[in-house]
Amino acid sequence: MEALLDRFRAANTQVLGVSIDSIYCHANWAKSLGGISFPLLSDFNPKGAVAGSYGLYLDDAGIDDRATVILDADGVVHHASSVTPSGQRDISELAALCEKVNEGHENTLKSFPGPPGLEDDTVLFVRSNCMFSTNAMAALGNLHIGTIPVRNVTDDEAALDELVAVSGKAQAPCLVVGNNARHEAADIITYLAGRVSEL
Amino acid sequence: MINLGEIAPGFTLQDQFAREISLDQFNGRRHVMLLFYPLDFTPT
């Protein structure tokens, strides 16, 4: 799916995954697949409520069906299909359907603001065996960010000294951008996504 | 399953980057493909 994202983007189509898993489960699973940058939504509380509103929550099994719904930019449903939980979607067939929905719409859509990109002086400090550092690293993988320096302070005293000098404390993870230090993993991840994600 | 021609129900949910994503934010800007699936760690 990630490999075909450009085709969906060219058809002005936003891809959104939806399941009942938590955002932490989503992040780790996505990382394990080599990184998923499009949003995986957590339909978690109340469980399956959004899937239910589309008639796609399987009450007996307590999970969402494996199903695809394509909407145009006005929210009108153009396609809805299920391959059952054990089935497999034909992604290129779905891409062709999205391209068809987009026909005639190319000039009527408002532009979507693009991300500003990362600042040049962005550095991520992490620590080994730290869940929050692991979460921050998963976000780098999912956003395909390979350009910013990552300093592990666990066995690197120079990195630790640098972290204390720029942020005032030895706490990692810490994302430093110029003079600004973020310590909360959720803040770090949301900031990075906001800088680079085209959704 | 939802019918063709209906207006899709709106929603706001968190994603793997802890962002709030609303269907509304794509209105008039992008078409949307929703991929519902049973569980993480199964084929998308």
gemmi code that builds the backbone of each chain (N, CA, C; Angstrom):
import gemmi

chains = {
    "A": [
        ("MET", (0.838, -1.210, 0.000), (0.000, 0.000, 0.000), (0.866, 1.250, 0.000)),
        ("GLU", (1.833, 1.299, 0.899), (2.723, 2.467, 0.996), (3.409, 2.740, -0.357)),
        ("ALA", (3.746, 1.655, -1.068), (4.444, 1.793, -2.355), (3.559, 2.437, -3.421)),
        ("LEU", (2.246, 2.323, -3.265), (1.325, 2.877, -4.269), (0.753, 4.243, -3.862)),
        ("LEU", (1.249, 4.789, -2.724), (0.684, 6.049, -2.224), (0.740, 7.162, -3.259)),
        ("ASP", (1.833, 7.207, -4.020), (1.983, 8.282, -5.010), (0.860, 8.233, -6.046)),
        ("ARG", (0.432, 7.021, -6.377), (-0.654, 6.885, -7.358), (-1.960, 7.454, -6.782)),
        ("PHE", (-2.221, 7.182, -5.502), (-3.421, 7.739, -4.870), (-3.298, 9.260, -4.733)),
        ("ARG", (-2.091, 9.738, -4.400), (-1.900, 11.195, -4.284), (-2.139, 11.872, -5.622)),
        ("ALA", (-1.657, 11.239, -6.693), (-1.853, 11.813, -8.026), (-3.340, 11.884, -8.361)),
        ("ALA", (-4.129, 10.991, -7.768), (-5.582, 10.999, -7.982), (-6.284, 11.825, -6.898)),
        ("ASN", (-5.512, 12.686, -6.206), (-6.072, 13.581, -5.167), (-6.842, 12.808, -4.098)),
        ("THR", (-6.359, 11.612, -3.779), (-7.069, 10.761, -2.830), (-6.258, 10.569, -1.548)),
        ("GLN", (-6.902, 10.847, -0.425), (-6.305, 10.614, 0.880), (-6.622, 9.192, 1.323)),
        ("VAL", (-5.589, 8.419, 1.655), (-5.787, 7.050, 2.143), (-5.779, 7.077, 3.676)),
        ("LEU", (-6.782, 6.440, 4.281), (-6.869, 6.345, 5.740), (-7.144, 4.893, 6.127)),
        ("GLY", (-6.281, 4.305, 6.945), (-6.543, 2.977, 7.503), (-7.356, 3.126, 8.785)),
        ("VAL", (-8.231, 2.181, 9.062), (-9.057, 2.233, 10.276), (-9.164, 0.840, 10.889)),
        ("SER", (-8.800, 0.712, 12.179), (-9.073, -0.531, 12.909), (-9.291, -0.185, 14.375)),
        ("ILE", (-9.569, -1.193, 15.172), (-9.859, -0.971, 16.597), (-8.598, -0.941, 17.452)),
        ("ASP", (-7.412, -1.040, 16.830), (-6.165, -1.055, 17.600), (-5.825, 0.331, 18.149)),
        ("SER", (-4.978, 0.356, 19.193), (-4.550, 1.632, 19.779), (-3.529, 2.314, 18.872)),
        ("ILE", (-3.292, 3.596, 19.120), (-2.318, 4.332, 18.296), (-0.900, 3.779, 18.503)),
        ("TYR", (-0.615, 3.201, 19.669), (0.730, 2.654, 19.941), (0.927, 1.349, 19.169)),
        ("CYS", (-0.139, 0.557, 19.139), (-0.102, -0.680, 18.353), (0.077, -0.342, 16.873)),
        ("HIS", (-0.682, 0.652, 16.401), (-0.559, 1.096, 15.007), (0.887, 1.479, 14.685)),
        ("ALA", (1.491, 2.280, 15.579), (2.834, 2.814, 15.318), (3.845, 1.675, 15.206)),
        ("ASN", (3.758, 0.698, 16.105), (4.738, -0.394, 16.100), (4.527, -1.341, 14.932)),
        ("TRP", (3.275, -1.606, 14.626), (2.975, -2.479, 13.474), (3.455, -1.810, 12.182)),
        ("ALA", (3.144, -0.514, 12.061), (3.533, 0.233, 10.863), (5.051, 0.208, 10.687)),
        ("LYS", (5.768, 0.429, 11.794), (7.239, 0.408, 11.741), (7.728, -0.960, 11.283)),
        ("SER", (7.080, -2.029, 11.785), (7.511, -3.396, 11.461), (7.326, -3.703, 9.973)),
        ("LEU", (6.471, -2.946, 9.313), (6.239, -3.152, 7.878), (7.170, -2.297, 7.019)),
        ("GLY", (8.094, -1.599, 7.654), (9.004, -0.747, 6.901), (8.558, 0.704, 6.897)),
        ("GLY", (7.521, 1.018, 7.673), (7.061, 2.396, 7.804), (5.793, 2.656, 7.027)),
        ("ILE", (4.753, 3.109, 7.741), (3.512, 3.538, 7.085), (3.315, 5.002, 7.429)),
        ("SER", (3.271, 5.839, 6.377), (3.192, 7.283, 6.616), (1.759, 7.801, 6.549)),
        ("PHE", (0.866, 7.079, 5.844), (-0.519, 7.568, 5.804), (-1.198, 7.241, 7.130)),
        ("PRO", (-2.223, 8.011, 7.526), (-2.802, 7.824, 8.859), (-3.459, 6.449, 9.034)),
        ("LEU", (-3.102, 5.802, 10.139), (-3.813, 4.614, 10.615), (-4.628, 5.086, 11.807)),
        ("LEU", (-5.937, 5.046, 11.682), (-6.801, 5.636, 12.706), (-7.218, 4.592, 13.726)),
        ("SER", (-7.298, 5.042, 14.955), (-7.645, 4.167, 16.065), (-9.118, 4.351, 16.430)),
        ("ASP", (-9.930, 3.373, 16.029), (-11.382, 3.399, 16.273), (-11.617, 2.578, 17.548)),
        ("PHE", (-11.156, 3.133, 18.651), (-10.790, 2.384, 19.842), (-11.754, 2.652, 20.989)),
        ("ASN", (-12.293, 3.866, 21.031), (-13.096, 4.233, 22.198), (-14.201, 5.202, 21.794)),
        ("PRO", (-15.468, 4.802, 21.747), (-15.935, 3.418, 21.948), (-15.541, 2.525, 20.776)),
        ("LYS", (-15.200, 1.293, 21.117), (-14.613, 0.354, 20.162), (-15.483, 0.141, 18.920)),
        ("GLY", (-14.891, 0.415, 17.744), (-15.568, 0.127, 16.483), (-16.707, 1.069, 16.132)),
        ("ALA", (-16.814, 2.209, 16.837), (-17.973, 3.095, 16.626), (-18.020, 3.648, 15.205)),
        ("VAL", (-16.860, 4.036, 14.666), (-16.851, 4.603, 13.313), (-17.158, 3.504, 12.292)),
        ("ALA", (-16.514, 2.348, 12.446), (-16.816, 1.227, 11.543), (-18.309, 0.908, 11.608)),
        ("GLY", (-18.877, 0.942, 12.814), (-20.305, 0.676, 12.977), (-21.152, 1.661, 12.193)),
        ("SER", (-20.739, 2.925, 12.165), (-21.531, 3.939, 11.460), (-21.498, 3.718, 9.943)),
        ("TYR", (-20.519, 2.927, 9.462), (-20.456, 2.549, 8.042), (-21.002, 1.133, 7.817)),
        ("GLY", (-21.541, 0.540, 8.879), (-22.072, -0.827, 8.758), (-20.985, -1.860, 8.551)),
        ("LEU", (-19.780, -1.614, 9.112), (-18.637, -2.496, 8.845), (-17.994, -3.043, 10.117)),
        ("TYR", (-18.729, -2.951, 11.244), (-18.213, -3.543, 12.483), (-18.857, -4.907, 12.669)),
        ("LEU", (-18.038, -5.921, 12.905), (-18.534, -7.287, 13.073), (-18.716, -7.544, 14.569)),
        ("ASP", (-19.949, -7.400, 15.030), (-20.234, -7.481, 16.469), (-19.766, -8.796, 17.089)),
        ("ASP", (-20.045, -9.906, 16.415), (-19.737, -11.212, 17.009), (-18.237, -11.385, 17.227)),
        ("ALA", (-17.450, -10.957, 16.239), (-15.998, -11.127, 16.325), (-15.327, -9.984, 17.086)),
        ("GLY", (-16.018, -8.853, 17.241), (-15.437, -7.708, 17.934), (-14.356, -7.004, 17.136)),
        ("ILE", (-14.422, -7.092, 15.813), (-13.426, -6.452, 14.939), (-14.136, -5.790, 13.756)),
        ("ASP", (-13.361, -4.963, 13.007), (-13.891, -4.390, 11.771), (-13.773, -5.426, 10.654)),
        ("ASP", (-14.679, -5.350, 9.711), (-14.564, -6.125, 8.479), (-13.363, -5.596, 7.687)),
        ("ARG", (-12.832, -6.423, 6.782), (-11.821, -5.907, 5.852), (-12.605, -5.369, 4.651)),
        ("ALA", (-12.729, -4.053, 4.611), (-13.650, -3.428, 3.668), (-13.101, -2.077, 3.244)),
        ("THR", (-13.523, -1.629, 2.067), (-13.002, -0.389, 1.490), (-14.163, 0.515, 1.100)),
        ("VAL", (-14.065, 1.785, 1.492), (-15.084, 2.772, 1.117), (-14.366, 3.937, 0.450)),
        ("ILE", (-14.821, 4.303, -0.745), (-14.220, 5.443, -1.457), (-15.248, 6.565, -1.544)),
        ("LEU", (-14.845, 7.752, -1.079), (-15.708, 8.939, -1.073), (-15.106, 9.983, -1.991)),
        ("ASP", (-15.955, 10.778, -2.637), (-15.396, 11.923, -3.351), (-15.198, 13.064, -2.351)),
        ("ALA", (-14.634, 14.173, -2.837), (-14.269, 15.266, -1.936), (-15.484, 15.933, -1.299)),
        ("ASP", (-16.687, 15.624, -1.801), (-17.909, 16.134, -1.168), (-18.470, 15.148, -0.153)),
        ("GLY", (-17.789, 14.023, 0.052), (-18.236, 13.053, 1.047), (-19.227, 12.028, 0.534)),
        ("VAL", (-19.493, 12.037, -0.776), (-20.462, 11.092, -1.354), (-19.785, 9.740, -1.591)),
        ("VAL", (-20.440, 8.666, -1.161), (-19.877, 7.321, -1.296), (-19.963, 6.856, -2.754)),
        ("HIS", (-18.810, 6.513, -3.344), (-18.757, 6.017, -4.724), (-18.521, 4.524, -4.791)),
        ("HIS", (-17.934, 3.972, -3.748), (-17.604, 2.543, -3.767), (-17.575, 2.037, -2.333)),
        ("ALA", (-18.140, 0.859, -2.106), (-18.056, 0.201, -0.797), (-18.037, -1.296, -1.045)),
        ("SER", (-17.006, -1.963, -0.539), (-16.901, -3.407, -0.772), (-16.166, -4.074, 0.382)),
        ("SER", (-16.498, -5.329, 0.623), (-15.832, -6.126, 1.651), (-15.160, -7.311, 0.987)),
        ("VAL", (-13.961, -7.669, 1.489), (-13.318, -8.911, 1.025), (-13.344, -9.943, 2.158)),
        ("THR", (-14.126, -9.670, 3.205), (-14.206, -10.471, 4.443), (-12.876, -10.376, 5.198)),
        ("PRO", (-12.884, -10.608, 6.510), (-11.656, -10.429, 7.293), (-10.458, -11.225, 6.773)),
        ("SER", (-10.692, -12.408, 6.226), (-9.556, -13.236, 5.797), (-9.168, -12.988, 4.337)),
        ("GLY", (-9.907, -12.118, 3.649), (-9.619, -11.884, 2.235), (-8.515, -10.863, 2.028)),
        ("GLN", (-8.187, -10.599, 0.767), (-7.149, -9.620, 0.453), (-7.655, -8.625, -0.578)),
        ("ARG", (-7.338, -7.346, -0.330), (-7.768, -6.304, -1.254), (-6.903, -6.286, -2.504)),
        ("ASP", (-7.489, -5.870, -3.623), (-6.717, -5.626, -4.839), (-6.450, -4.118, -4.908)),
        ("ILE", (-5.256, -3.727, -4.432), (-4.970, -2.297, -4.276), (-4.931, -1.579, -5.625)),
        ("SER", (-4.418, -2.233, -6.666), (-4.330, -1.499, -7.937), (-5.720, -1.320, -8.557)),
        ("GLU", (-6.610, -2.271, -8.300), (-8.002, -2.100, -8.748), (-8.635, -0.906, -8.010)),
        ("LEU", (-8.340, -0.788, -6.722), (-8.874, 0.339, -5.936), (-8.290, 1.662, -6.425)),
        ("ALA", (-7.002, 1.639, -6.801), (-6.376, 2.863, -7.328), (-7.087, 3.300, -8.606)),
        ("ALA", (-7.429, 2.338, -9.458), (-8.142, 2.668, -10.710), (-9.515, 3.283, -10.395)),
        ("LEU", (-10.193, 2.761, -9.369), (-11.482, 3.334, -8.969), (-11.318, 4.777, -8.483)),
        ("CYS", (-10.263, 5.029, -7.711), (-10.018, 6.391, -7.210), (-9.712, 7.341, -8.369)),
        ("GLU", (-8.963, 6.844, -9.347), (-8.653, 7.672, -10.514), (-9.938, 8.047, -11.263)),
        ("LYS", (-10.874, 7.109, -11.297), (-12.157, 7.369, -11.962), (-12.961, 8.423, -11.188)),
        ("VAL", (-12.965, 8.299, -9.858), (-13.672, 9.295, -9.030), (-13.073, 10.680, -9.262)),
        ("ASN", (-11.756, 10.711, -9.449), (-11.059, 11.998, -9.596), (-11.298, 12.659, -10.955)),
        ("GLU", (-11.699, 11.852, -11.949), (-11.922, 12.410, -13.289), (-12.976, 13.517, -13.219)),
        ("GLY", (-12.672, 14.649, -13.795), (-13.622, 15.746, -13.785), (-13.537, 16.606, -12.526)),
        ("HIS", (-12.781, 16.125, -11.523), (-12.648, 16.883, -10.278), (-11.347, 17.685, -10.220)),
        ("GLU", (-10.416, 17.363, -11.128), (-9.060, 17.906, -10.999), (-9.042, 19.403, -10.751)),
        ("ASN", (-9.945, 20.134, -11.428), (-9.862, 21.595, -11.357), (-10.796, 22.204, -10.324)),
        ("THR", (-11.592, 21.372, -9.655), (-12.545, 21.921, -8.697), (-12.052, 21.803, -7.258)),
        ("LEU", (-10.983, 21.043, -7.040), (-10.516, 20.830, -5.665), (-9.687, 22.008, -5.185)),
        ("LYS", (-9.912, 22.368, -3.906), (-9.059, 23.382, -3.282), (-7.712, 22.746, -2.969)),
        ("SER", (-6.673, 23.553, -2.940), (-5.345, 22.984, -2.695), (-5.226, 22.578, -1.228)),
        ("PHE", (-4.402, 21.591, -0.995), (-4.195, 21.087, 0.355), (-2.848, 21.600, 0.835)),
        ("PRO", (-2.808, 22.287, 1.993), (-1.525, 22.856, 2.423), (-0.466, 21.770, 2.639)),
        ("GLY", (0.695, 21.945, 2.074), (1.774, 20.967, 2.229), (2.550, 21.204, 3.513)),
        ("PRO", (3.331, 20.227, 3.960), (4.096, 20.372, 5.194), (5.308, 21.281, 4.980)),
        ("PRO", (5.743, 22.015, 6.017), (6.852, 22.962, 5.861), (8.229, 22.311, 5.779)),
        ("GLY", (8.347, 21.053, 6.190), (9.664, 20.390, 6.193), (10.397, 20.619, 7.512)),
        ("LEU", (11.465, 19.863, 7.726), (12.217, 19.951, 8.986), (13.177, 21.126, 8.961)),
        ("GLU", (13.425, 21.709, 10.129), (14.465, 22.732, 10.260), (15.825, 22.034, 10.146)),
        ("ASP", (16.827, 22.790, 9.670), (18.155, 22.199, 9.471), (18.793, 21.717, 10.767)),
        ("ASP", (18.519, 22.443, 11.870), (19.224, 22.133, 13.117), (18.374, 21.269, 14.054)),
        ("THR", (17.746, 20.231, 13.498), (16.915, 19.324, 14.283), (17.745, 18.112, 14.701)),
        ("VAL", (17.746, 17.789, 16.006), (18.491, 16.624, 16.523), (17.584, 15.861, 17.483)),
        ("LEU", (17.581, 14.530, 17.383), (16.814, 13.708, 18.314), (17.773, 12.964, 19.242)),
        ("PHE", (17.591, 13.164, 20.552), (18.350, 12.412, 21.554), (17.468, 11.284, 22.071)),
        ("VAL", (18.012, 10.083, 22.134), (17.251, 8.928, 22.638), (18.091, 8.184, 23.669)),
        ("ARG", (17.436, 7.204, 24.319), (18.071, 6.379, 25.327), (17.722, 4.926, 25.003)),
        ("SER", (18.626, 3.994, 25.279), (18.331, 2.573, 25.053), (17.307, 2.081, 26.066)),
        ("ASN", (16.541, 1.058, 25.692), (15.573, 0.422, 26.604), (14.601, 1.411, 27.222)),
        ("CYS", (14.198, 2.392, 26.438), (13.250, 3.401, 26.916), (12.067, 3.383, 25.957)),
        ("MET", (10.891, 3.101, 26.501), (9.697, 2.968, 25.669), (9.416, 4.245, 24.877)),
        ("PHE", (9.612, 5.405, 25.529), (9.293, 6.666, 24.858), (10.279, 6.949, 23.722)),
        ("SER", (11.559, 6.567, 23.945), (12.539, 6.709, 22.862), (12.186, 5.795, 21.703)),
        ("THR", (11.737, 4.577, 22.032), (11.335, 3.619, 20.998), (10.172, 4.185, 20.178)),
        ("ASN", (9.221, 4.820, 20.875), (8.080, 5.413, 20.164), (8.539, 6.529, 19.228)),
        ("ALA", (9.467, 7.351, 19.691), (9.972, 8.445, 18.849), (10.696, 7.874, 17.629)),
        ("MET", (11.474, 6.804, 17.835), (12.191, 6.178, 16.720), (11.211, 5.536, 15.724)),
        ("ALA", (10.125, 4.957, 16.246), (9.112, 4.373, 15.347), (8.526, 5.453, 14.447)),
        ("ALA", (8.304, 6.646, 15.008), (7.759, 7.748, 14.203), (8.731, 8.141, 13.094)),
        ("LEU", (10.044, 8.166, 13.402), (11.032, 8.469, 12.351), (10.906, 7.461, 11.217)),
        ("GLY", (10.753, 6.172, 11.581), (10.618, 5.120, 10.567), (9.345, 5.287, 9.762)),
        ("ASN", (8.241, 5.564, 10.448), (6.956, 5.670, 9.746), (6.896, 6.899, 8.847)),
        ("LEU", (7.615, 7.950, 9.232), (7.617, 9.179, 8.429), (8.752, 9.169, 7.394)),
        ("HIS", (9.525, 8.082, 7.379), (10.674, 7.939, 6.461), (11.650, 9.102, 6.618)),
        ("ILE", (11.878, 9.515, 7.867), (12.849, 10.581, 8.129), (14.210, 9.926, 8.342)),
        ("GLY", (15.114, 10.101, 7.386), (16.442, 9.524, 7.543), (17.509, 10.580, 7.642)),
        ("THR", (17.074, 11.846, 7.690), (18.032, 12.937, 7.520), (18.480, 13.580, 8.816)),
        ("ILE", (17.735, 13.402, 9.919), (18.146, 14.130, 11.130), (19.069, 13.260, 11.976)),
        ("PRO", (20.055, 13.906, 12.633), (20.956, 13.134, 13.489), (20.201, 12.563, 14.691)),
        ("VAL", (20.489, 11.298, 15.017), (19.926, 10.658, 16.211), (21.088, 10.329, 17.130)),
        ("ARG", (21.051, 10.868, 18.360), (22.152, 10.644, 19.313), (21.627, 9.795, 20.453)),
        ("ASN", (22.239, 8.628, 20.672), (21.859, 7.778, 21.802), (22.770, 8.115, 22.984)),
        ("VAL", (22.174, 8.609, 24.062), (22.966, 9.110, 25.198), (23.338, 8.010, 26.182)),
        ("THR", (22.874, 6.769, 25.955), (23.098, 5.701, 26.935), (24.588, 5.415, 27.139)),
        ("ASP", (25.326, 5.279, 26.034), (26.753, 4.933, 26.161), (27.650, 6.013, 25.568)),
        ("ASP", (27.115, 7.199, 25.385), (27.862, 8.246, 24.673), (27.867, 9.502, 25.549)),
        ("GLU", (28.969, 9.687, 26.292), (29.015, 10.804, 27.243), (28.984, 12.162, 26.559)),
        ("ALA", (29.614, 12.237, 25.393), (29.620, 13.511, 24.662), (28.188, 13.889, 24.280)),
        ("ALA", (27.405, 12.875, 23.845), (26.012, 13.136, 23.476), (25.215, 13.560, 24.701)),
        ("LEU", (25.471, 12.902, 25.838), (24.764, 13.244, 27.074), (25.092, 14.681, 27.503)),
        ("ASP", (26.370, 15.051, 27.439), (26.771, 16.423, 27.788), (26.070, 17.432, 26.871)),
        ("GLU", (26.005, 17.089, 25.619), (25.369, 17.977, 24.640), (23.876, 18.134, 24.948)),
        ("LEU", (23.234, 17.005, 25.306), (21.810, 17.033, 25.646), (21.568, 17.951, 26.845)),
        ("VAL", (22.390, 17.806, 27.893), (22.221, 18.634, 29.092), (22.478, 20.105, 28.755)),
        ("ALA", (23.477, 20.344, 27.913), (23.806, 21.726, 27.541), (22.650, 22.391, 26.791)),
        ("VAL", (22.018, 21.677, 25.891), (20.977, 22.327, 25.079), (19.600, 22.304, 25.729)),
        ("SER", (19.320, 21.283, 26.582), (17.950, 21.167, 27.107), (17.878, 21.412, 28.610)),
        ("GLY", (19.033, 21.496, 29.287), (19.031, 21.765, 30.725), (18.865, 20.524, 31.583)),
        ("LYS", (18.597, 19.364, 30.988), (18.512, 18.139, 31.793), (18.889, 16.918, 30.964)),
        ("ALA", (19.069, 15.790, 31.664), (19.583, 14.580, 31.013), (18.464, 13.671, 30.526)),
        ("GLN", (17.267, 14.243, 30.365), (16.102, 13.416, 30.023), (15.996, 13.182, 28.512)),
        ("ALA", (15.870, 11.900, 28.145), (15.648, 11.541, 26.734), (14.445, 10.593, 26.674)),
        ("PRO", (13.638, 10.599, 25.600), (13.930, 11.302, 24.353), (13.796, 12.816, 24.501)),
        ("CYS", (14.500, 13.490, 23.617), (14.412, 14.945, 23.550), (14.668, 15.352, 22.103)),
        ("LEU", (13.743, 16.111, 21.560), (13.938, 16.629, 20.207), (14.357, 18.086, 20.331)),
        ("VAL", (15.552, 18.385, 19.815), (16.066, 19.749, 19.888), (15.996, 20.369, 18.498)),
        ("VAL", (15.355, 21.541, 18.450), (15.294, 22.319, 17.208), (15.780, 23.708, 17.568)),
        ("GLY", (16.998, 24.043, 17.149), (17.580, 25.324, 17.556), (17.703, 25.386, 19.067)),
        ("ASN", (17.005, 26.362, 19.679), (17.067, 26.503, 21.138), (15.892, 25.839, 21.838)),
        ("ASN", (15.034, 25.183, 21.058), (13.799, 24.641, 21.604), (13.944, 23.141, 21.852)),
        ("ALA", (13.612, 22.683, 23.074), (13.714, 21.260, 23.412), (12.341, 20.706, 23.763)),
        ("ARG", (11.960, 19.605, 23.104), (10.703, 18.906, 23.435), (11.050, 17.582, 24.101)),
        ("HIS", (10.414, 17.314, 25.249), (10.718, 16.081, 25.983), (9.609, 15.043, 25.929)),
        ("GLU", (8.380, 15.471, 25.666), (7.269, 14.509, 25.661), (7.242, 13.767, 24.326)),
        ("ALA", (7.229, 12.428, 24.383), (7.258, 11.643, 23.138), (6.102, 12.036, 22.218)),
        ("ALA", (4.903, 12.210, 22.785), (3.746, 12.556, 21.947), (3.965, 13.904, 21.256)),
        ("ASP", (4.553, 14.886, 21.978), (4.859, 16.196, 21.379), (5.864, 16.048, 20.244)),
        ("ILE", (6.891, 15.240, 20.498), (7.951, 15.037, 19.503), (7.353, 14.446, 18.228)),
        ("ILE", (6.528, 13.419, 18.410), (5.972, 12.687, 17.272), (5.000, 13.570, 16.482)),
        ("THR", (4.132, 14.281, 17.202), (3.158, 15.136, 16.517), (3.870, 16.277, 15.787)),
        ("TYR", (4.936, 16.815, 16.415), (5.723, 17.875, 15.766), (6.352, 17.363, 14.469)),
        ("LEU", (7.001, 16.189, 14.537), (7.675, 15.641, 13.351), (6.663, 15.382, 12.229)),
        ("ALA", (5.509, 14.798, 12.592), (4.485, 14.518, 11.584), (4.012, 15.819, 10.937)),
        ("GLY", (3.828, 16.852, 11.764), (3.372, 18.139, 11.241), (4.375, 18.784, 10.300)),
        ("ARG", (5.670, 18.501, 10.500), (6.713, 19.096, 9.644), (6.874, 18.389, 8.308)),
        ("VAL", (6.617, 17.053, 8.280), (6.951, 16.316, 7.045), (5.781, 15.584, 6.392)),
        ("SER", (4.691, 15.355, 7.122), (3.656, 14.472, 6.582), (2.756, 15.180, 5.580)),
        ("GLU", (2.549, 14.526, 4.429), (1.519, 14.993, 3.482), (0.219, 14.264, 3.744)),
        ("LEU", (0.138, 13.556, 4.858), (-0.967, 12.686, 5.269), (-1.076, 11.477, 4.360)),
    ],
    "B": [
        ("MET", (-23.722, -2.589, 5.139), (-22.707, -1.712, 4.549), (-23.359, -0.435, 4.020)),
        ("ILE", (-22.640, 0.656, 4.100), (-23.159, 1.949, 3.644), (-23.504, 1.884, 2.144)),
        ("ASN", (-24.534, 2.634, 1.752), (-25.000, 2.604, 0.355), (-24.268, 3.618, -0.510)),
        ("LEU", (-24.130, 3.285, -1.779), (-23.556, 4.230, -2.737), (-24.473, 5.450, -2.831)),
        ("GLY", (-23.852, 6.627, -2.991), (-24.630, 7.848, -3.129), (-24.945, 8.518, -1.788)),
        ("GLU", (-24.780, 7.798, -0.691), (-24.986, 8.406, 0.633), (-23.817, 9.326, 0.962)),
        ("ILE", (-24.065, 10.259, 1.882), (-22.975, 11.074, 2.427), (-22.337, 10.278, 3.571)),
        ("ALA", (-21.020, 10.119, 3.521), (-20.324, 9.304, 4.519), (-20.406, 9.958, 5.899)),
        ("PRO", (-20.624, 9.158, 6.949), (-20.651, 9.713, 8.307), (-19.300, 10.340, 8.676)),
        ("GLY", (-19.332, 11.501, 9.323), (-18.103, 12.161, 9.746), (-17.487, 11.476, 10.959)),
        ("PHE", (-16.219, 11.768, 11.213), (-15.546, 11.227, 12.397), (-14.284, 12.029, 12.680)),
        ("THR", (-13.807, 11.926, 13.914), (-12.488, 12.435, 14.287), (-11.816, 11.351, 15.116)),
        ("LEU", (-10.667, 10.866, 14.652), (-9.948, 9.793, 15.352), (-8.468, 10.141, 15.399)),
        ("GLN", (-7.745, 9.546, 16.374), (-6.289, 9.743, 16.453), (-5.569, 8.749, 15.547)),
        ("ASP", (-4.435, 9.192, 14.988), (-3.631, 8.293, 14.155), (-2.344, 7.881, 14.887)),
        ("GLN", (-1.479, 7.138, 14.172), (-0.268, 6.589, 14.806), (0.724, 7.675, 15.203)),
        ("PHE", (0.488, 8.927, 14.779), (1.340, 10.043, 15.190), (0.641, 10.905, 16.236)),
        ("ALA", (-0.432, 10.368, 16.842), (-1.211, 11.055, 17.877), (-1.854, 12.346, 17.356)),
        ("ARG", (-2.095, 12.387, 16.038), (-2.791, 13.545, 15.463), (-4.284, 13.274, 15.446)),
        ("GLU", (-5.088, 14.321, 15.597), (-6.530, 14.202, 15.417), (-6.820, 14.345, 13.926)),
        ("ILE", (-7.383, 13.314, 13.337), (-7.714, 13.347, 11.911), (-9.242, 13.340, 11.774)),
        ("SER", (-9.770, 14.369, 11.078), (-11.220, 14.448, 10.851), (-11.505, 14.257, 9.371)),
        ("LEU", (-12.589, 13.590, 9.082), (-12.998, 13.465, 7.680), (-13.208, 14.861, 7.070)),
        ("ASP", (-13.737, 15.774, 7.904), (-14.007, 17.159, 7.473), (-12.820, 17.856, 6.821)),
        ("GLN", (-11.614, 17.553, 7.321), (-10.464, 18.332, 6.870), (-10.151, 18.098, 5.388)),
        ("PHE", (-10.733, 17.032, 4.804), (-10.492, 16.745, 3.390), (-11.606, 17.275, 2.492)),
        ("ASN", (-12.647, 17.814, 3.129), (-13.819, 18.271, 2.374), (-13.443, 19.315, 1.333)),
        ("GLY", (-13.794, 19.047, 0.083), (-13.505, 19.988, -1.000), (-12.064, 19.970, -1.461)),
        ("ARG", (-11.204, 19.156, -0.785), (-9.773, 19.169, -1.097), (-9.254, 17.834, -1.632)),
        ("ARG", (-9.719, 16.755, -0.996), (-9.240, 15.438, -1.429), (-10.390, 14.441, -1.370)),
        ("HIS", (-10.377, 13.474, -2.268), (-11.238, 12.299, -2.123), (-10.621, 11.447, -1.009)),
        ("VAL", (-11.356, 10.501, -0.506), (-10.866, 9.699, 0.628), (-11.128, 8.226, 0.359)),
        ("MET", (-10.111, 7.416, 0.590), (-10.300, 5.967, 0.569), (-10.093, 5.438, 1.993)),
        ("LEU", (-11.135, 4.853, 2.548), (-11.076, 4.286, 3.901), (-10.798, 2.797, 3.793)),
        ("LEU", (-9.711, 2.369, 4.427), (-9.355, 0.947, 4.451), (-9.662, 0.409, 5.848)),
        ("PHE", (-10.824, -0.166, 6.028), (-11.133, -0.820, 7.302), (-10.458, -2.185, 7.311)),
        ("TYR", (-9.920, -2.581, 8.478), (-9.289, -3.908, 8.563), (-9.420, -4.447, 9.985)),
        ("PRO", (-9.344, -5.774, 10.144), (-9.666, -6.371, 11.447), (-8.685, -6.000, 12.564)),
        ("LEU", (-7.411, -6.201, 12.340), (-6.427, -6.019, 13.407), (-5.064, -5.732, 12.827)),
        ("ASP", (-4.250, -4.970, 13.576), (-2.851, -4.787, 13.205), (-2.153, -6.162, 13.220)),
        ("PHE", (-1.043, -6.238, 12.534), (-0.278, -7.485, 12.415), (-1.061, -8.554, 11.648)),
        ("THR", (-1.977, -8.073, 10.772), (-2.615, -8.946, 9.768), (-2.499, -8.200, 8.443)),
        ("PRO", (-2.630, -8.871, 7.278), (-2.417, -8.165, 5.997), (-3.408, -7.007, 5.815)),
        ("THR", (-2.917, -5.836, 5.364), (-3.800, -4.702, 5.108), (-4.600, -4.945, 3.842)),
    ],
}
model = gemmi.Model(1)
for chain_id, residues in chains.items():
    chain = gemmi.Chain(chain_id)
    for i, (resn, *xyz) in enumerate(residues, 1):
        res = gemmi.Residue()
        res.name, res.seqid = resn, gemmi.SeqId(i, " ")
        for name, pos in zip(("N", "CA", "C"), xyz):
            atom = gemmi.Atom()
            atom.name, atom.element = name, gemmi.Element(name[0])
            atom.pos, atom.b_iso = gemmi.Position(*pos), 0.0
            res.add_atom(atom)
        chain.add_residue(res)
    model.add_chain(chain)
structure = gemmi.Structure()
structure.add_model(model)
structure.setup_entities()
